[in-house]
Amino acid sequence: MVLGSWFLVRGAWCVVLGAWLPVCLAASQVLLVAAADAQRVRFPAASLFPTAERRATLTHRGPQVGPFSADDAI
């Protein structure tokens, strides 16, 4: 009798956990995607590898002309 009630309680607990498992997995997926989007907004790939024109703007130099950069002339 005690063993039967223990299995009944354990089965009910497994049903409750089984019902919440997809909800928890979906919530964690949403949080992971939101965190990845926040990182992408904070550190866009364009700022990590700027083009030559963007580099010239960032360093307040003119655009690069020819095969040599402004640092080579110094």
GROMACS elastic network, one bead per residue, 0.5 to 0.9 nm:
[ bonds ]
;  ai    aj funct       b0    kb
    1     4     6  0.50960   500
    1     5     6  0.63265   500
    1     6     6  0.86031   500
    2     5     6  0.52220   500
    2     6     6  0.61454   500
    2     7     6  0.87296   500
    3     7     6  0.63078   500
    3     8     6  0.86352   500
    4     7     6  0.51791   500
    4     8     6  0.62019   500
    4     9     6  0.87168   500
    5     9     6  0.61265   500
    5    10     6  0.84329   500
    6     9     6  0.51893   500
    6    10     6  0.60577   500
    6    11     6  0.84740   500
    7    11     6  0.59016   500
    7    12     6  0.84871   500
    8    11     6  0.50912   500
    8    12     6  0.61839   500
    8    13     6  0.85815   500
    9    12     6  0.51362   500
    9    13     6  0.61405   500
    9    14     6  0.86401   500
   10    13     6  0.50366   500
   10    14     6  0.62134   500
   10    15     6  0.86811   500
   11    14     6  0.50718   500
   11    15     6  0.62493   500
   11    16     6  0.87123   500
   12    15     6  0.50464   500
   12    16     6  0.62735   500
   12    17     6  0.86585   500
   13    16     6  0.51212   500
   13    17     6  0.61683   500
   13    18     6  0.84037   500
   14    17     6  0.50520   500
   14    18     6  0.57932   500
   14    19     6  0.84238   500
   15    19     6  0.61095   500
   15    20     6  0.87058   500
   16    19     6  0.51955   500
   16    20     6  0.64230   500
   16    21     6  0.87374   500
   17    20     6  0.51421   500
   17    21     6  0.60273   500
   18    21     6  0.52392   500
   18    22     6  0.75879   500
   19    22     6  0.67338   500
   19    23     6  0.75482   500
   20    23     6  0.51795   500
   20    24     6  0.61512   500
   20    25     6  0.86260   500
   21    24     6  0.51796   500
   21    25     6  0.61405   500
   21    26     6  0.85906   500
   22    25     6  0.50208   500
   22    26     6  0.60159   500
   22    27     6  0.84752   500
   23    26     6  0.51980   500
   23    27     6  0.61352   500
   23    28     6  0.86177   500
   24    27     6  0.50692   500
   24    28     6  0.61163   500
   24    29     6  0.85627   500
   25    28     6  0.51571   500
   25    29     6  0.61776   500
   25    30     6  0.86759   500
   26    29     6  0.50597   500
   26    30     6  0.62321   500
   26    31     6  0.86760   500
   27    30     6  0.50888   500
   27    31     6  0.62281   500
   27    32     6  0.86318   500
   28    31     6  0.50350   500
   28    32     6  0.61137   500
   28    33     6  0.86305   500
   29    32     6  0.50710   500
   29    33     6  0.61984   500
   29    34     6  0.85444   500
   30    33     6  0.52177   500
   30    34     6  0.61118   500
   30    35     6  0.85892   500
   31    34     6  0.50465   500
   31    35     6  0.60816   500
   31    36     6  0.85780   500
   32    35     6  0.51200   500
   32    36     6  0.61858   500
   32    37     6  0.86313   500
   33    36     6  0.50759   500
   33    37     6  0.61564   500
   33    38     6  0.85838   500
   34    37     6  0.50885   500
   34    38     6  0.61437   500
   34    39     6  0.86749   500
   35    38     6  0.50420   500
   35    39     6  0.62613   500
   35    40     6  0.86268   500
   36    39     6  0.51372   500
   36    40     6  0.61971   500
   36    41     6  0.87058   500
   37    41     6  0.61867   500
   37    42     6  0.85880   500
   38    41     6  0.51517   500
   38    42     6  0.61352   500
   38    43     6  0.84725   500
   39    42     6  0.50850   500
   39    43     6  0.58193   500
   39    44     6  0.78350   500
   40    43     6  0.52295   500
   40    44     6  0.51530   500
   40    45     6  0.75649   500
   41    44     6  0.56729   500
   43    46     6  0.84012   500
   43    47     6  0.69995   500
   43    48     6  0.74946   500
   44    47     6  0.56872   500
   44    48     6  0.69631   500
   45    48     6  0.51544   500
   45    49     6  0.65041   500
   45    50     6  0.84162   500
   46    49     6  0.54534   500
   46    50     6  0.55466   500
   46    51     6  0.80186   500
   47    50     6  0.54922   500
   47    54     6  0.88586   500
   50    53     6  0.78949   500
   50    54     6  0.55760   500
   50    55     6  0.58979   500
   51    54     6  0.51405   500
   51    55     6  0.60558   500
   51    56     6  0.85959   500
   52    56     6  0.61800   500
   52    57     6  0.86731   500
   52    63     6  0.71366   500
   52    64     6  0.69279   500
   53    56     6  0.51217   500
   53    57     6  0.63632   500
   53    58     6  0.87100   500
   53    62     6  0.84273   500
   53    63     6  0.58764   500
   53    64     6  0.76495   500
   54    57     6  0.50013   500
   54    58     6  0.61080   500
   54    59     6  0.86318   500
   54    63     6  0.88392   500
   55    59     6  0.61194   500
   55    60     6  0.82829   500
   55    61     6  0.82645   500
   55    63     6  0.84073   500
   56    59     6  0.52863   500
   56    60     6  0.57293   500
   56    62     6  0.57137   500
   56    63     6  0.54866   500
   56    64     6  0.73626   500
   57    60     6  0.50370   500
   57    61     6  0.65034   500
   57    62     6  0.75835   500
   57    63     6  0.80834   500
   58    61     6  0.79179   500
   59    62     6  0.87378   500
   61    64     6  0.83661   500
   61    70     6  0.78785   500
   62    65     6  0.86215   500
   62    70     6  0.85483   500
   64    67     6  0.81057   500
   64    68     6  0.75063   500
   64    69     6  0.59298   500
   64    70     6  0.72320   500
   65    68     6  0.72573   500
   65    69     6  0.75154   500
   65    70     6  0.89927   500
   66    69     6  0.77502   500
   68    71     6  0.80135   500
   68    72     6  0.61388   500
   68    73     6  0.78835   500
   69    72     6  0.55190   500
   69    73     6  0.73298   500
   70    73     6  0.55317   500
   70    74     6  0.72422   500
   71    74     6  0.55591   500
